Each structure stands twice: as C-alpha cells, then as structure tokens.
Amino acid sequence: MEKKWWHDKTAYQIYPKSFLDTNGDGIGDLRGIISKLDYLKDLGIDIIWLSPIYKSPFVDQGYDISDYYAIAEEFGTMEEFDELLAEAKKRDMHIIMDLVINHCSDKHEWFQKALADPEGEYGDYFYFRKGKNGNPPSNYRSYFGGNCWEPVPGTDMYYFHMFAKEQPDLNWENPKLRQEIYNMVNWWLEKGLSGFRIDAIINIKKDLAFPNLEPDGADGMASCWRMVENAEGVGELLEDLKKHTFQKYDAFTVAEVFNMKKGELNQFIGENGHFSTIFDFSAHSLSDGEHGWYDAPDIDFKKWRETVAKSQLEVEKYGFEANIIENHDEPRGVSRFLPEYGKNPAGSKMLGTISVLLRGIPFIYQGQEIGMQNALWNNVEEFDDINTKDQYQLARAAGLSNEDALYVCGKMSRDNARTPMQWSGGKNAGFTLGTPWLKVNSNYPEINVENQEKDSNSVLNYYRKLVALRKSPAYREVFTYGRFVPAYEDTESVMAYYRVEEKKRIMVAGNFGKETVELKLDFPVKTVLLSNLKDWDMENRQVPKDILTLESCEVVVLECGSSCI
C-alpha cells in the first residue's frame, strides 16, 4: 500500500455551534475554536473536521447552504477563519470542512433564480418536474418525512428535495452546475484547507425517470433512498469530482456513504478510490428501526462485536475506513453501546480504547474525550433537531403515548450530540455567558473538562494516553498498518482483537460484562501498554502470565510475544 500523509492521523470533529461561544450570543464561534487549539493538540489531534460554518438559514443546522463562499456571521468572519487555518498550521494540525453538495438552501442565489424561471438556465441546476394528475411526480418520502416533491406556487411544477423542503437537490447531470461546484471546492483548497468531510454524497445520482416505487409505509410513499439504490453510475460522477478537485491537492477526503452496492467498497476507498476513506456506520446501523426510532432495537453486544470484526476484516482488503463511536448525527456512544452498569468513566475508557485502536482513521467527536452522555429531555419542545421532531410525530402516529414517544426520541435524537460542550462546572458548563441555543446537559457539574484536567484518572487524561500510544514511535506502524485479528469470539462479554505486523503483536481486550472474566492467554505478554482500571507495576515486570483477569468494564492493551505458550 502506498503510504499517505493522513494514514497515521487522529481526527476530531467539532460541531461549531456547540463548541465554545466567546461573544455571549449563545452560539459557538470560530474564536472559541481558535482558543482551544492547544487543548486539541494536547489530546493528540492532527485533523480537525468542522461541521458546516457556511452562510445558511440554519433550517438543518447549516446543512442548507445559501453561500458556499461565505462564513455564517453567527460563527465569525472569513478573516477569523484564515486565522484558524494559520494557527492550526503552526501546530502542525489540519483543518477539513464539511462539503454539502447534494443540495443547497432554497435561499441560495441559484435556487432563487431557478424559482423565477424553472425552465431557464438555473432551473436545470435542480430537478423541476410537472405533477401527474394534480399529484406530485412520484411517491418518494424524504429523509425528514413528507413528500420529496414540493410544489412551486402558481405553477403545475414541483422541485425535488431528499431532505427538508428548504434543501433542494442539485442536478449533477448538468456540467455547468458541476463546474460551479468544482470551482468552489478548489477555492477552499487553494485557501489552505487540507480536505473535506463529504455529506450524503451517494445521493447525487438519481434515476431521472423518478418512477413510482412500491410503498413501504402507511402514508403510501416509498423511502427516497430506494430510488438512489436503483440508480446506476454514481462512480463516474465521483471520479469526475475527484479528478477536478481533490486529486490535484492531495486532499484528505472522508465521505458519508450509505446504500453502497455490494462489491463497490474497493471503488470507494481502494488505492485509486473515489475518497481517502469513508465512515464505518455498520455498528450504528444495528439500532435502525424498521419504521423509525420508535421500533429501533437496543444494541446486542454479540451482534455488535461480530459486526465490528466483520467490517474490519472486509475493509483491510482494500484500504482504510474512518472509525467513530458518535458524531453530530448520532446519539452519544456511551449511552448507546454500553450497558447501564457501564455508563461510567471505566466504560467510557473501555469503549474509547476499542474504537481508537481499530485499524482505520479514528474520529473523536467533541465531548467524547470526557465521556459526555445523552441528555435527559423533559418535553418535545426542548428538541431543536428537525429530524427528531419528525420522529416524534411518527412515533405518536404509530400509537405511542407522549411519554413513550419522548423516551425513544431521547434515546436516538441527534440533539444528544449537539448539547453544548461541557468545559466547566460553571454557568452553562462554561460554554457561554449568554443563553445557549440548545440546553446544556444537566450532568455538566460532574462531567466537564475543568474537573477532568485536575484528575489524573479522568476519561480526558486517559484519552490523552490512548491517542499518544497510538501515535508513539514504537507502536505507530502496528496501529496504522497492522492487521486486525479478532480474538476470544466465543466469550459472552469480551471484545478483543490483535493488531499484528511483522515485528509486533498487540492485544486489545475489554470486558463488557457485569462479572469478572478470565481469559487463557494464547501468547506470552511482554508488557502492559495501557489499562483503564489497574496500575501495573512494570518496573518489577508485573504482567499477566497464563491467565488474563478482566473486571467488569476493564480494558487492557498488551504487547505480546509472537510464539504460542
């Protein structure tokens, strides 16, 4: 494999609106991010991904962009963004931005011109179609609920949107539109950006006939992603994008890809793939409900373990995926993947260790490094997220009580990841001196950066050691390029694996069960590299011998010899 500059890097996602507010308006800003660069450097971060900071009406939290060349005034100025780039560079850190190019905002100049003349030049930047017998052109349900087709007032035309009606989809079949996008991407890369996280990119290829599909819900509509799955030729569009932009700058690209066809992984992340990497959502898909959040299953440990291992083994044939526990679109990982008895500092450390030391690019989401958890939601009015509100109505329509609908939304809402970053035990968790745009998690007096900075055994200080281990000169190669080999798959509660390369074998093992377990070691232990519960006396060569004993929520990282005992 040709080695790339990003292979051994650790990334961190910032949700700017909730990171740190410095001007008291209740919204995080660029100045707040700049002020915390040293904090991120101390954590061991190399790449910072910023969720959208472009000009936007914020119908979908900035994923509805009205000007791709402007910074939203809520976050600051272009001069402050340039300062962020410069300050990151001084610290040998890279900035990547969200690239949202399947759709834009209905307030974008292109769409405003298209609305004025749907059959004109800008009308072809989007998908305008005539209705059928007074109905929309087809029966697709958007990702956020309701029909994908929105009527154009005063006409018999509709425009297509896979997300909110304020997010019209862009017509990638139009070469003029594509060139506009390429120009914009290159403008940011010329500015000094190191790459992009690419949003919902598989959706850019449509079946232009937009045929009706068999309904899959009581509303008589079909999920729009089924049309995407049936469309052919997205690879040609993705290669065109790469050739005209990313490839020229050796940019790092991490794509959000769902609905990939079987056998296509190599085309997406192989040596000459469309992207540097894509996110691994396989574990998160285990809690997908058949109809919505209201029938979403809980995570089954054995199925989760099997899914992670299967994904790792498949991906290493071709390249790297990006590994996450949580992000801005998912609930908090500690609340999702750990049993009740594990939702504590020990469990947070264990889950983090299993994720960060997998093969692939680790992405840490803001607050994950201090073990932030889901919030407690008292009523539906506390939610801001458009998708959560839709899921609440869906649950109520399915017959759930107000209390039960609130409970399922509280478990799965994206707003769990968007509550303000918990910097201190002071007012509003130290996030803002004003009124926060979204409520602060009530557990901030216990879980916050300030407390954990002072505690050598905190989740934060453990994460610092964990990332430092992954990047250390002695182990960087094995954690970057070493094979993933699952272990102890026949146990009830242990998630374990080896990372193996020519001269090193590292074992990572965590006990997700409530009871202590004993594992017969298959390889002699040379040294204990990391543990979340015990202080191993390495000076006196205190290492596990034939048996490894793991308490509940204990994780260890061991360097092993290569020969069998």
Secondary structure, DSSP 4 states (H G I P E B T S, - for coil): ----TTTT--EEEE-GGGT--SSSSSS--HHHHHHTHHHHHHHT--EEEEPP-EE---TTTT-S-SEEEEE-TTT--HHHHHHHHHHHHHTT-EEEEEE--SB--TTSHHHHHHHH-TTSTGGGGS-EEE-BTTB-SS-EEPTTSSBSEEE-TTSSEEEE-SS-TTSPBP-TT-HHHHHHHHHHHHHHHHHT--EEEETTGGGG---TT-------STTS-EEHHHHHHH---HHHHHHHHHHHTHHHHT-EEEE---SPPTT-HHHHHSTT-SSSEEB--TTGGGG--SSSGGGPPPPPHHHHHHHHHHHHHHHTTT---EE-S--TTS--HHHHHS-GGG-SHHHHHHHHHHHHTSSSEEEEETTGGGT--PPP--SGGG---HHHHHHHHHHHHTT--HHHHHHHHHHH-THHHHSPP---SSGGGGS-SS--SSPPPTTTTTS-HHHHHH-TTSHHHHHHHHHHHHHSTTTHHHHHHPEEEEE-TTSSSEEEEEEEETTEEEEEEEE-SSS-EEEE-SS-EEEEEEESS----TTTT----SEEEE-TT-EEEEEE-SS--
